[in-house]
Amino acid sequence: MVIGAVFHVIHAFQVRRWSGFFFWLLGGVLYGVAGVLTLYNPLLAAAVLTLFLAVALIVTGIGRVWLSMRIRPQSGWGWITASGVVTILAGIVFAMHWPANTLFLLGIVLAVDLTFQGVAAIAFGLVMKGNRTLGAGIIEATFVRGELSASQVALEAGFAHQSHMARCMRRVLGRTPTAVARDA
């Protein structure tokens, strides 16, 4: 959980929009707090942690579903939605059985949630990797319409920086953003 929290927080600082940053950071902080409580005193924290995790999972699941709706036009967004729904259901299961099955539920439901989250992230990445040509075409169309600058298009498309986008466009389309804008 602590390691997952670190990756959530790292990803939060890679997100370019404030709303996405907030939800990734919140998810990371909630996972981190739960992980630290578990390491400090597992037996005492189990009952409190189960209820806390129920709320955290529900909030994180809602955040995942909301974020997936924001990337909805892209292929693979359904995996993120499914991950959010499973996370919400995990939180509800925690809350319904609290405190009777605290230790059992804590391990099982959290393991299922973390596993599904990882599978969804891998599936989404594979879908996005397969859509390089589509993404390059969308970027090209944005340049042709002249709506955004090259650096804005790069950030909106999820590239680390403008030169990263230019390298990918050159590899996929055989043209640089400058050539696309000039030919528009």
N, C-alpha and C positions, 0 to 999 in steps of 0.2 A: 504494500500500500504506500509506503514512504517512497519507494522508487517510482511507482506510478504517479505519485504527487509531484515529484521532481520533473518528470517528463511533461505533465500537464502544465506546470508553471513555465517551463522552458518554451513549450509551444505557445503559451499565452503571449509571450514577448515576440513571437514570430508572426502573430496575427496582426494585420494592418488596420483593422477597424476597432474602435473602442468597444462596441457591444460584444464582438467576438472575443476580444481580449478579456473583458470582464468575466464572461462565462467560463472560459478556460482557466483563468486564474482562480475563480471561485471553486471550480471543481478540484483543482490542484490543492488549494488550501484545505478544503474539506477532507480530501483523501489524506493529506499530510497530518492534520490534527488527529484524525482517526488512527492513523498508523502510529503516531507518537504515543497516544493514550494506550494503545494495545501493547507497545513495547515496555512502557513504564510499569504497569501493573495489570496484567491480562485478566486475572480473576475479578478484581474489583471493577475494572473498566468494562467488562463484558456486557453487563446489563445496560449500563449507561451508553456504551458504545453501540449496542444493538439499536436502541431507539435513535441515537444520533445518526447512525448510518442509514436508518430508514428514511429520515428526513433528508439527509445528504444525497442518497440515491435518487429519491424522488425529484429533488431540485436539479441534480445533475442530469437526470433523464429528460426532464423538461427542457433543460438547456440544450441537450443534444438534439432533441426533436426540433426545437426552434432554430438551431444553427443549420440543421439539415434542410429546413424549409428555405433558408436563405441561399443555399447552393443548389436548390431544386432543379434548375435547368441542366445541370451537369449530370452526366451518367454516373450512377453509383450512389446517388444521394439517398436512395432507399436503404442502403446498408447502414448509414448513419442514423436514419429514422428508426430502423429496427433495433439498433443498439440502444437508442434512447428509450424505446418502448420496453425492452427487456430490463433496462435499468430501473424504470418506473415500477414495473411489476416486482422486481427484487425488493425495492423499498417498501412496497405495500405488503409483501410477504413478511418482511421484518416486523413491521408495525402490527400486523394481525396476530402474530404468534409471540409477541413480547409479553413478559419475560420468560415464559415457560420453556421455550427451546432456544434460549439465548446462545449457548456455546455451539450447538449443532448448526443452527441457522447462520450464525456468524461466519463459519468456515465454508459451508456449502454454497450459500447464496452469493457471498462475495466472490468465491472462486468462479462461479458461473458468470457473474457480471464481468469480472476482469477478463475471463476467457472470451466472452462474446465481444467485449470492447476491442480486444486485440484482433479477433477475426474480422470484425467490421472495418477496422483501420487498414488491415492488410488487403481486404477485398476492395475497399474504396481506392487504395493506392494502385492496385492492379488494373482496375477499371480506368483510372485516370492515366495510367501509363499507356494503356491501349488506345486512348483518345488523343494522342499527341497531335495527329493530323487535324482532328476536329478543333482542338484548342488553338492551333496555329491559324486555322481558317477563321475562327471567331476574332482572333487578334487582328488578322489581316483586314477583316470587314470593319473593325473599329477604326483602324487607321484610314481606310478608304472614306468612311463617313467623317473623319476629322473631329470626333467628339472629345478625345482626350490626347494629352501629350504622350510620348513614348514612355516616359517614366511612370505616368499614371496608369497606362495600360499594363505595364509590367507588374506594378503593385496589385492592381485589381485582378490580374490573371494568376497571382500567386507566385510569381518569380521572385527570387531573392533581390534582384536588381535589374536594371535595364540591359546590361551587357549579357546577363544570363538569358534573358528573353531573346536577344539578338542572336546568340549562339544557337538556341533551340530553333528559332525561325529559319536560320540559315541551313541547319541540318534537315529540317522537315520540309520547308518550302523551297529551299535553294535561293532564298532572297532575304535580305536584311530588312529591318523595319524602315530604314531610310529609303531603300529602293521601293518598298511598298508605298510609303507616303508620297514619294516623288512620282510614281506611276499613277497615283489616284486622280 
